[in-house]
Amino acid sequence: MAGALDDDQKRPVDPEKAILGRIGNEYYGTPLIMTILERRGLRGTFFVEVLASRVVDRQKLADAYGAIVARGHDVQLHLHPVYYYYDLLRQKLIRREEIPAQPDLIGTLPDSVQLDLLQEGVQSLRALTGVSPVAFRAGSFGASRRTLSCLVRVGIEYDTSFNSIALGKTCFLDSRPPTNLAWREAGVWEVPLTNFEGGVGRFRGLKPLNVASVSYAEMERVLESAEQCGLQNVVFILHSFAFLKRKDVQFRHMRPDRVVVKRFEALCEFLSANFRRFQVMTFGSRPQLQNSSAENRLPNLGWYLPAVRKMSQAVNRIYWT
C-alpha cells in the first residue's frame, strides 16, 4: 500500500516493483527467488496477495503470479485486508471514520467480513493462477482463532500465521505460548513461522527466521538445533522485495541488496547439499503432519551470532553500501 490509505497523494506500488523487483532490465523479486531455488533443485511456496487486484493492474498480477505456477512452484493464499478498505474508500462506499482501527489485521474483523474476504481471496487466486489454495498466511500474521474456523469453511487445510514474536501485537492466535510446534485446531493445521532466541539478560528476545533479517550462520544453527531436538517443521519467510534496498516506501529509488541475495543462495546451497537431513517441502504438496512429541524449546543462539548480525545489518542498511 505504501501509505496510500492515509495519503491521497500516494498510490499502491506497481507489481513490477513490489513483486518482480524490476530495476532497469533486471528483476530482483520473485523471478530471482525462483532462479536461486531452481539452481539447487528446490521449489518454494509463494503466498500471493490477491486483494490487491482491486486497486492495481489485475493483468500484471496475473502475469506475475502465473509465472510462479508456470515455473513449477507453489502458490497459496495471502491477504492484506487494507486493500479492500482502500478500494471501498476510493469508491466512496465507506467514510474514512468507518474504517476499522486495524484494517490490515484480518483476525480483528467480524467473522462475516473475514469469511467474505477469504471467499473473495480463494476465487481471485483461482482466476489469477488457476490454483485452488490449501494454505493461508494472514497479512502481518494478523489471524485469530476465529480466522481458523473461517479457513475451514473455504477449504483451507494449513495456516502459517502464527509468529511468536508478533503474539498480542499483530498475531492473535494467542491460545498458545511462543512455540515452533505445529498443532491442529478447528480442522486446520497451524504451522508456525520458526522463531529462535538470542541475546542475554534483558536484551534476550525472539527472532523469526526471516531471510532478510537474520544471518546465514543463524539459519544454519537453527536448522541443526531443530534436528537435534526433533522439531519436525522449520518455516522460513522471504518477501518478494527482500532483495531490494529502497529509499522510500513508494519504491521510486531502489538498488539490489546483494548481502541478502548471497545469504539466500547460501541457505539454498546448504539445503541442497543436506537434502537427506532436511527435506524442502511446499504447502501445496500437502505435507503429512502430526502433533509433535518434541520438547517445546526455542533454539537459543546466545549473544555472539545475533550481535555480529546486528553489526553487519547496520552497515548494510546504508543505501549505498
Secondary structure, 3 states (H helix, E strand, C coil): CCCCCCCCCCCCCCHHHHCCCEECCEECCHHHHHHHHHHCCCCCEEEEECHHHHCCCHHHHHHHHHHHHHCCCEEEEEECCHHHHHHHHHCCCCCHHHCCCCCCCHHHCCHHHHHHHHHHHHHHHHHHHCCCCCEEEEHHHCCEHHHHHHHHHCCCCEECCCEHHHECCCEECCCCCCCCCCEEECCEEECCECEEEECCHHHCEEEECECCCCCHHHHHHHHHHHHHHCCCCCCCECCCCCCEEECCCCCCCEEECHHHHHHHHHHHHHHHHCCCCCCCCCHHHCCCCCCCCCCCCCCECCCHHHHHHHHHHHHHCCCCC
